[in-house]
Amino acid sequence: MKLPNKVTSYSESTLSRLAPILATLAVGDKTVIEVYQDTHLHYQSLEEYVDALDCLFAIGRIEYIEESGVLHFVA
């Protein structure tokens, strides 16, 4: 995960990549693949997308619902 510092600007950091995922999930629950398809233009690599998902899980803003296989936005 890239955090902003003297070398890495905010726009290059993982934190700047969180908003597209949250905006997509605010509309409704989606699978991991559906979220990626909706937001892939915001990421230079799959690694950046996974880092953003990890961060959102860690701070408790999204959760994975195993029964239905979807990501859920936690308000």
C-alpha positions as CSV (number, residue, x, y, z in Angstrom):
1,M,0.0,0.0,0.0
2,K,1.3,3.4,-1.0
3,L,0.8,6.1,1.6
4,P,1.4,9.8,0.8
5,N,4.8,11.1,1.9
6,K,7.6,13.3,0.7
7,V,8.2,11.1,-2.3
8,T,4.6,9.8,-3.0
9,S,2.0,12.5,-3.6
10,Y,-1.6,12.0,-2.5
11,S,-2.8,11.5,-6.0
12,E,-0.3,8.6,-6.4
13,S,-1.2,7.0,-3.1
14,T,-3.7,4.3,-2.3
15,L,-5.9,6.7,-0.4
16,S,-6.8,8.5,-3.6
17,R,-8.0,5.2,-5.0
18,L,-10.7,4.6,-2.4
19,A,-13.4,6.9,-3.6
20,P,-14.3,5.2,-6.9
21,I,-15.0,1.9,-5.0
22,L,-17.1,3.6,-2.4
23,A,-19.0,5.5,-5.0
24,T,-19.8,2.3,-6.9
25,L,-20.9,0.5,-3.7
26,A,-23.0,3.4,-2.5
27,V,-25.4,2.5,-5.3
28,G,-25.7,-1.1,-4.2
29,D,-23.9,-4.3,-3.4
30,K,-21.8,-5.8,-6.2
31,T,-19.3,-8.6,-6.7
32,V,-15.6,-7.9,-6.6
33,I,-15.5,-8.3,-10.4
34,E,-18.4,-6.0,-11.0
35,V,-16.8,-3.3,-8.9
36,Y,-13.5,-3.7,-10.8
37,Q,-15.3,-3.5,-14.1
38,D,-17.0,-0.3,-13.0
39,T,-13.8,1.3,-11.6
40,H,-10.9,-0.2,-13.6
41,L,-10.1,3.1,-15.3
42,H,-9.0,4.6,-12.0
43,Y,-6.3,2.0,-11.4
44,Q,-3.0,1.4,-13.3
45,S,-2.9,-2.2,-12.2
46,L,-4.8,-4.9,-10.5
47,E,-2.5,-4.5,-7.5
48,E,-3.6,-0.9,-6.9
49,Y,-7.3,-2.1,-7.0
50,V,-6.6,-4.9,-4.4
51,D,-4.6,-2.5,-2.2
52,A,-7.6,-0.1,-2.2
53,L,-10.0,-3.0,-1.3
54,D,-7.6,-4.1,1.5
55,C,-7.5,-0.6,2.9
56,L,-11.3,-0.2,2.8
57,F,-11.7,-3.6,4.6
58,A,-9.1,-2.6,7.2
59,I,-10.9,0.7,8.1
60,G,-14.3,-1.0,8.1
61,R,-15.9,0.9,5.2
62,I,-16.7,-2.3,3.2
63,E,-17.5,-5.9,4.0
64,Y,-17.7,-9.1,2.1
65,I,-21.0,-11.0,2.4
66,E,-20.1,-14.6,1.8
67,E,-23.6,-15.9,1.3
68,S,-24.2,-13.8,-1.7
69,G,-20.6,-13.2,-2.8
70,V,-20.9,-9.4,-2.8
71,L,-19.1,-6.4,-1.4
72,H,-21.3,-4.2,0.8
73,F,-20.7,-0.5,1.7
74,V,-20.8,0.1,5.4
75,A,-22.2,3.5,6.2
